[in-house]
Amino acid sequence: MANNNNGKMSREEAGRLGGEATANNHDKEFYQEIGRKGGEATSRSHDKEFYQEIGKKGGDSTSNSHDKEFYQEIGQKGGEATSDSHGKEFYEEIGRQGGEARARQRQRGN
């Protein structure tokens, strides 16, 4: 045990031990629930620009630490997961919607 302050436990050590005790006493659902509550509280206290800024920071950080192959791999996995979970009708519908939207853009442009 790391001690300082006249034999008292450090904040770091106390935090680690507290975290371990909490993890031993709670299940996955507990963490999902506190995560949901935290997300709801955050969404009430922050605006769209806040989320855009943290998204940009995360994207910049990720792009600085990963290469082209990383993005190709996650794109491949995402495409496979999407195709596994959506049927032919899904792709027909989004294709139809995209075609209609494009036609409307062309009509406004002329």
C-alpha positions as CSV (number, residue, x, y, z in Angstrom):
1,M,0.0,0.0,0.0
2,A,1.4,3.4,-1.0
3,N,1.4,5.7,2.1
4,N,2.2,9.3,2.5
5,N,0.8,12.1,4.7
6,N,1.9,10.5,8.0
7,G,1.0,6.9,7.2
8,K,-2.3,7.7,5.5
9,M,-3.3,6.2,2.2
10,S,-2.8,8.4,-0.9
11,R,-5.8,9.6,-2.9
12,E,-4.6,7.5,-5.8
13,E,-4.5,4.4,-3.7
14,A,-7.9,5.1,-2.0
15,G,-9.5,5.7,-5.5
16,R,-8.0,2.5,-6.9
17,L,-9.2,0.4,-3.9
18,G,-12.7,2.1,-4.0
19,G,-12.9,1.4,-7.7
20,E,-12.0,-2.3,-7.2
21,A,-14.6,-2.6,-4.4
22,T,-17.3,-1.1,-6.5
23,A,-16.4,-3.4,-9.4
24,N,-16.6,-6.4,-7.1
25,N,-20.1,-5.3,-5.8
26,H,-21.8,-4.4,-9.0
27,D,-22.7,-6.0,-12.4
28,K,-22.8,-4.8,-16.0
29,E,-26.3,-3.4,-15.6
30,F,-25.3,-1.1,-12.8
31,Y,-22.6,0.5,-15.0
32,Q,-25.0,0.7,-17.9
33,E,-27.5,2.5,-15.7
34,I,-25.1,5.0,-14.3
35,G,-23.7,5.6,-17.8
36,R,-27.2,6.3,-19.1
37,K,-28.0,8.7,-16.3
38,G,-24.7,10.5,-16.8
39,G,-25.3,10.8,-20.5
40,E,-28.8,12.2,-19.9
41,A,-27.4,14.7,-17.4
42,T,-24.7,15.8,-19.8
43,S,-27.2,16.2,-22.7
44,R,-29.3,18.5,-20.5
45,S,-26.4,20.7,-19.6
46,H,-24.6,21.0,-23.0
47,D,-25.6,22.2,-26.4
48,K,-25.0,21.0,-30.0
49,E,-21.7,22.9,-30.2
50,F,-20.3,21.1,-27.2
51,Y,-20.8,17.7,-28.8
52,Q,-19.5,19.0,-32.2
53,E,-16.3,20.2,-30.4
54,I,-15.6,17.0,-28.5
55,G,-16.4,15.0,-31.6
56,K,-13.9,17.0,-33.6
57,K,-11.3,16.7,-30.9
58,G,-11.8,12.9,-30.8
59,G,-11.7,12.6,-34.5
60,D,-8.5,14.7,-34.7
61,S,-6.9,12.6,-32.0
62,T,-7.9,9.3,-33.7
63,S,-6.7,10.5,-37.1
64,N,-3.3,11.4,-35.6
65,S,-2.9,8.0,-34.0
66,H,-4.2,5.7,-36.7
67,D,-3.3,5.0,-40.3
68,K,-5.2,4.4,-43.5
69,E,-5.4,0.7,-42.9
70,F,-7.1,1.3,-39.5
71,Y,-9.9,3.2,-41.3
72,Q,-10.2,0.6,-44.1
73,E,-10.5,-2.1,-41.5
74,I,-13.2,-0.4,-39.4
75,G,-15.1,0.5,-42.6
76,Q,-15.0,-3.1,-43.7
77,K,-16.3,-4.3,-40.3
78,G,-19.0,-1.7,-40.3
79,G,-20.1,-2.5,-43.7
80,E,-20.3,-6.2,-42.9
81,A,-22.2,-5.6,-39.7
82,T,-24.7,-3.4,-41.5
83,S,-25.2,-5.8,-44.4
84,D,-25.7,-8.7,-41.9
85,S,-28.4,-6.8,-39.9
86,H,-30.3,-5.2,-42.9
87,G,-32.1,-7.1,-45.6
88,K,-32.3,-6.3,-49.3
89,E,-35.4,-4.1,-48.7
90,F,-33.4,-1.7,-46.5
91,Y,-30.9,-1.1,-49.3
92,E,-33.7,-0.7,-51.9
93,E,-35.4,1.9,-49.7
94,I,-32.3,4.0,-48.9
95,G,-31.4,3.8,-52.6
96,R,-34.9,5.0,-53.6
97,Q,-34.8,7.9,-51.0
98,G,-31.3,8.9,-52.2
99,G,-32.4,8.9,-55.8
100,E,-35.5,11.0,-55.0
101,A,-33.4,13.5,-53.0
102,R,-30.9,13.8,-55.8
103,A,-33.7,14.4,-58.3
104,R,-35.1,17.2,-56.1
105,Q,-31.7,18.9,-55.9
106,R,-31.4,18.8,-59.7
107,Q,-34.9,20.3,-60.1
108,R,-34.0,23.2,-57.8
109,G,-30.7,23.7,-59.6
110,N,-32.3,24.2,-63.0
